Amino acid sequence: MKKTVEIRSKIQYRIIQKKLYRLNKMFLKSQDKVAYYYEDMNNDVVFSFNENICFYSASSIKILVCLYLYELAASKEIDLNEKLSIEKEDIKQGSGVLKDKTCGQFYSLEELVYYTLKESDNTAYIKLVNYVTKEKLIEFGKRLGAKHTLEGKDLFGITNCFDMRVYWKELYRFTKEEELGKKLKSHLENPSYKIIDIFSENYYRKYGSFDIAYHECGVVEEKNPFFIFIMTQKGKQKNRDRFIRTTARKIYEIHKLLQKYKEKEENNN
């Protein structure tokens, strides 16, 4: 742990250290490329594994263009009601529903953001990236502090837990400080496809899946909200699901223990 709350009892500290050791041992034993990142935002508690190792982003990167558009709309630089037509050349196979719609239909920017996040729609995502341009998105990522925004030949690129933390930190700020942030958050709260299944309804997230790349990143809003990013490159679907869900459960156990011991300390002071 980089920095943790003070835990007076050595027994309590050992319990947490033991659980963290078992979590990291599971990652060390994995023969695949895997990473995770946890951060309790209220108490500045961070622990991670391979946070700087890069993966193919897949759909996890789709939050970036949506955040960028909503920030432009918040500053009155664009109108989310502006409509774009989906033509035959815009159709992108893979996840989503717009590939099955009639070509020539018009969708507002807000509707395309909805499809990009709710349905992880590739056609909507590519349309939005081409609208704002890849170059401006790269500039946006760099301005936020990311190191690898859209690196690569396609419009998904590579990413890691460090960069995801940069994007999600800004997204979290936006949801708290801007009226449009509530709308953006709502698109992430109940996506059509979910991997992690243990958190409360106050969990908003974005998954990514292409070939062996399989990730889920998000924010759990509890009394002490936290970021959780789990990134993997694994083969069989059931193995990928099991690994991510097991990781999330182990992280959540540590999170709850940290909160429990912190509350005990505060009550004893």
Disulfide bonds with the S-S distance in Angstrom:
none
